[in-house]
Amino acid sequence: MAVTSASPSAPPDPRPALNAALDPTARAWLDESAAEVAAEPSTVRRLFPAARRRCGHDRLTEHWSVDEAARAVLLTALPLRGRALADEVARLHRHGDPAEQRAVLRTLPLLDLGDLALPLVRETLRGNDTTLIEAALGPYAAAHLPDAEYRQAVLKCVFCEIPLDRVAGLDTRADRELARMLADFAHERIVAGRDVPRDIRPLVRAFPDAIAAEIEPALTDVLKEEG
């Protein structure tokens, strides 16, 4: 069943917008760096950290900063495939600071990795940095996380107060079991005298048969409110 309050479409490829945002010096550096990475993949280890200093870190689009987009250019320039590409991406993530890790996670949908980058997503979801969790739950996770893990990731976002409109794929991946989990969470909040997050309400309303009979009376008024 479709959820009426859908998550946003996949963040667009930032590379076209980036070209217009860079000054000539930064653009020349990025073009030269991408060519260098294409010729010798190991140079990405030196150039990837430098992107923020050389290109800036202003907001580029709703989903991308300039440095994240510049790093996406470098990652997509890698001439590697399969396991070799996954290993290089994992290395950059492992040795990167949080800004570099966010760039890796946001770029995953632009790389041909299949399921090979799922360990990076899972590692991030075990942590508590909400900016990294949000970056991890983009189109790549929506396409590749197994159902049970995707549901748990959504629930973690609710606990961490990450807005669900930042989670890719909810419009197609929300299901009865996720609605049941969110209904149970909402009931616990009501019993504790706490507010129920508005953005979970459409997900629960979309699957009314997922609400257990014993908690339905407590949820009725809350679910009538606009979410």
N, C-alpha and C positions, 0 to 999 in steps of 0.2 A: 504494500500500500504506500502510495506517495505521501510524503510529509508536506503539508501546505506551506510551512515556513522553511524553505529550502536553504541549504548552505550555498554560499556563492560559487560561481563557476570557478574553474581552475585558474589560479593567477596566470596572467598572460606572460609569455616569454619577455623578459625585461630588456633584451639586447637591442631591439630597435629604439626604445626610448632612451637607452643609455647613450647612444651615439650623439644625440642632440644635446644631452646634458653635460657632456665633457668639454672642457676647453681644449684647444688644439694640442697643448703640451701633454695633457692626460690622455687624449685620444691617440696621439702618436705612441706614447709609452705602452698603452694597452694593445694597440695593433702589433707593435714590435714584440711584445711579450707573448701574445697569442701565437705569433709565427714561430717564436723560439720554442714554445711548448710543443707545437705541432712537429717541429724538427727534432727536439730532444725532450721527451716527456719528463725526465727527472728535473728539469729546470723549474717545473711548476712548484717544487718544494721551496724554492727561493722566491719566486715571483708572487705566489699566492698570498703570503703574509704582507707583501709590500703594497698590495692593491689599495688598501685603505689610505695609506700615506700618499700614494701617487695619484689617486683618482678622487679622493674625498669620501665623505660618508653621509651626505645629505639624503633626505628622503627622495626617492625617485618616483615610486608609484605607491599605491595603497599597500602592496605586499613586499616591495623591494626597496632597499637603500642602494645608493650608488656603489658602495664598496661590495655589497652582495652581488649586484649585477655584474660588476667588473670581474669578480671571482668566478661567476658563472661562465663568463666568456673564456676564462683560462681553463676551466674544467671541461667545457665543451670542445676546446681545442685539442684536448688529449687524443692522440691517435690510437688509443688502446681499446681493447674490447674484452668483454667477458670478465673472467677472474682477474686479469691484469689490471683492468680499469677499476674494478671493485676494490682491489688491494691498494691502489694508489689513492683512491678517494677515502678509504678508511684510514690510511696513514695521515692524510691531511687533516681529517677530522680528529684523530687521536692526538696529534701534536698541536692542534690549533687552539686559539683562545675562543671564548664564547662567540665572538663576532665571526670568526672563521668557521666555527662549527655551524652557526646559523646559515652561512652561505652554502656550505656543503649540503645541508639538509634541504634548503630551498631549491637547490639545483638538481636534486635527484630526479625529478620528473623529466628533466631535459637530457638525461643520460640513458643509454641503452644498457640497463643493468639487470633487468628481470627481477628476480627475488634476491639477488646477491647483496643488496644494500639493506635488507631487513634487519640485520644485526645492529646497524647504526640507529635505526628507528627504535628498536627494542631497548637498546642501551639508553637512549635519550628518555624514553618513557619511564624508565626506572628511576630517573633523576627528579629533581625538584625545580629546575630552572624553567619557569613558565614560558620564557621567550623561546627556549629551545624546544620545549614540548609543542608549542604552537607551530614552530617551523617544521617539526617532524611530522605533524599531522596535515600535511599538504596532499596534493594529488597522488604522490608516490605511495604514501601509506594507505590512502583510500583505495588504490588499485591493488595493493599487494598484501596488506595485513589480513590474516585469517579473521573470520567473523568474531570469534570469541575475543581475540586481542583487540580488534577494532572497538568492540563494545566497552571493554575495560578502559581503553584509551579515552573514549568519550566520557565515561564516568569519572576518570581522573581529572579531565578538564573541568567537570562540574565541581568536584571537590576543590580544585585549585583556582576556581573562579576565572577560568579562561573562557571568554565568550564563545558559545558554540558556533556562531557565524564565522569563526576563524578556522573551523574544522572542515576540511574538504570531504565531500562525498556523502554527507548526511542525508541529502535528498534522495539518494538511491540506496544507501546502505542501512539506514534506520530500519529496524524490524521489530517484531513483536517482543522478542527477548530483551532487546535494548529498552523498549518501552516499559517492560515489566521491571527491569532494574531501576529505571528512573522513577517509576511510580513508587517503588519501595523506598528509594532515597527521599522522595517528596514526603511520603508518610512519616518517615523518621524526623524530618525537619518540622513537620506540623506538630507531632507529639512533643518535640523539644521546644515548641513555641518560637520557631525560627521561620524566616521567610523562605518560600520556595522560589528558586531562580526562575525568572519569567521564560528564559529561552528553552527550558526543558518541557514546558507545558504543551507546546504544539506537538512535540514528539510523543508524549503520552496520549494526548487526545486522538492522535492518528490511529492508535491501536487500543480502542476502549476495552476489547476483550482481554487485554493483557493485565488489567487491573484486578488483583485478587478481591474476591467478594468482601472479605473482612476489612479491607482498607478503603473500599470504594466510597462509603459514606463520608469519610474524612477528607477525601480528595475532591468531592463533587464541586464544592464552592470554589476551590482554588482553580480547578480546571476550567471553570466557566469564565474566569478572568482572562483578559486578552494577554497573550504571551508573545 
